[in-house]
Amino acid sequence: MPADTDGTLARLERPLRYVMGLAYVVAGVLHFLAPRVYERTVPPELPRPRLLVYLSGVAEIVLGVGVLFERTRRPAAAGIVALLVAVFPANVNMAVRDVDLEWVEDVPDVALWARLPLQGVLALWAWWHAQTDP
């Protein structure tokens, strides 16, 4: 991150970490409440989509909780970066195959493709929290 001469980033670090943690916990819980929606995003080349959905849901919950605590912040944030890399093929699958999400009619192609670079932004956000001194 660039130098933060006025401390704005330092003041925002903790609230942004709580937002990130809560977002991942909610996303993880949704994997269990609506697994069929997430199964549709799993590339057909991968085996056992339901198991992969549940595993990624557990990972999101555990890592989301992990970033909330200073003691586990860095490894959990690094884990989120790894998780984002691991689920990236599902996001590509959604864009390339125009996956029907069931709960949203006709997701615009631009939204599916815009999600791909958003994954990079989310990874940078998590990486920021993985650093020794955010």
Protein Blocks (a to p, Z undefined) as FASTA:
>chain_A
ZZdfkommmmmmmmmmmmmmmmmmmmmmmmmmmmmlmmmmpcfkbghkllmmmmmmmmmm
mmmmmmmpmklmmmmmmmmmmmmmmmmmmmmmmmmnopaehlaghiafklmmmmmmmmmm
mmmmmmmmmpmbZZ
